[in-house]
Amino acid sequence: MDHVNVFASVLPGRIRLRHAVLRDRVLHADLAGRLEKLAQVQSNPAIGSLLLRFDAADPGIEARIRAQVAMVLPPPQPQSRQVPHVGQRIALKRPKSAKQELNRVAKIGAVISMAVSLAALGTSKKLHAQAGLVFVAMMLTHMATHWRRTFK
């Protein structure tokens, strides 16, 4: 088993552990059993998630939880992203799909073309019309990306 980092979220009185390695039902049950002695545990082995709720006023509770996790799972590999500490929020970055990238370009293009169209309003009718057409194309691209939600 590779080194893993399962701490998805750490807040006062609440820790979420999530990782594909926790989908292993035996490993999941072992870790949940150990952590039930320290905290209230909500467990979902289908998605590899454990939600721990505990008394944040208890000194050293987080360290004891981390020790139990370390006994079952190997330590995380050192990476640029550190294990979160109490109160620290982390963002999980997911790779963007081609559809999301196209929509991003369409939104930026719509904003720029609208600005150009408005700027050209008093100076050049031709530029104003061309920028307006670009805006309409970008808006239609955006609507096509979200057509299910647009026409509900």
N, C-alpha and C positions, 0 to 999 in steps of 0.2 A: 504494500500500500504506500502510495506517495505521501509526502508531507501535506497536510491540509490545514486550511484556516476556516473554521466553522462558525466563528463569531460574526454573524451578519449584522447584529444590532445590540448595542449595550447602552442601556439607560438606567437611571436609578430605580432599583426594584424590579427591573425587567431585562432579561437577556434572551435574544433569539439566536439559536444555533441552526444553521442551514447549510447543507452541502450534499452533493450526490453520494458521498461515502456513507451518509446516514440513512440511505435507502436500504442498506443491508439490514434486514430485520433483526438478526442476532446481535449485531453491533449496536443497533438502535435501542433494542430492549435492554442490553447491558448498561449503556450510558444512561438511559431513562431511569433504570432501577437505582443506579448510584446517585443520580441527581434528585430523586424523589425524597431522599433523606435530608436534603438541604433546601429544597424549594418546591413550590407547587409546579407541576410539569404538565403541559399540554403537548401531546406527542402526535406526530403524523409521519409514519415511516414511508408512506407512499410518495411524499415529496421531499423526504429527508429533512424534517424540521422538528425542532424542539423549542417550545416557548417556556421560559422559566420566569416565575414570579416569586419574589422573596422580599423580606424585610430589608430595605435599604439602610436602615439604621444599625443593623447588625454589623459590627466591625469585622472585616476580613471575609465576609461572605463571598464576595467576588473572587478572592484568591482561592478559597476552598472549592468553588465551582470550577475555576480554571484548572485546579489540581486534579479534580475528578475527570475532567475532559482530557487532560494530558495523560492520565492513566489508561484511558481507553483508546485515544487517538494519538498518532504521532504528532510532534510539535510542528507548527506551520513553518514553511520555508521563508527565510528572510526575503522580503520583497520591498518594493518602493512603498506599498500600502501597508501600514502598521495595523496591528490588532486594535480595534477601537477601544477607547476607555469610556468610563461612565460619563454620560452626557454628550459624547461625541457622536455626531450623525455621519453616516457614510452614504455615498451614492453608489449604487450598483450600475455599472455601465454595461449596457447591452449593445451588441453590434447593430448598426442601423441597416435596415433592409433597403433594397433598391427603390422600393415604393416610398419609403420615408425620405430618402435622399432626394428623389424627384420632387416630392412635396415641399421639402425645404427650399430647393432651388426655385420652385414656383412661387412660394411666399416671398422670398427675397426679390425675385424678379418683379412681382406685382407691386411691391412697395417702391422699388426704384423707378419702374415705368410710370407709376402714378405721380411720383415727384417730378419726373421729367415732363410728363404731360401738363401738370399744373404750372411748371416753370415756363413752358413754351406757350402757354395760353395767350399771353399778350404779345409774343414776338413772332412766332411761326406757326401758322395753321397746319402746315404739312407735318412738322415735327410733332405738334400736338396730336394730330390724327394718328401718326405712326406709333407714338408712345401709348396712345389709347388702345390701339389694336394689340400691342404687346401685352398691355394690362389685361385685356379681355382674354387673351390666350393663356396667360398665367392663372387667371381666376378660374377658367374652365379646367385647366390641369388640376388645380387644387380641388375643385368640385368633383372631378372624376375620381380623384384619390379617395374622397370621402363620400361617394355617391350613396352608399347605404344609409349613412346618417343624415345626409342632406335631404333625401326625399322620403323620410319616415312619415 
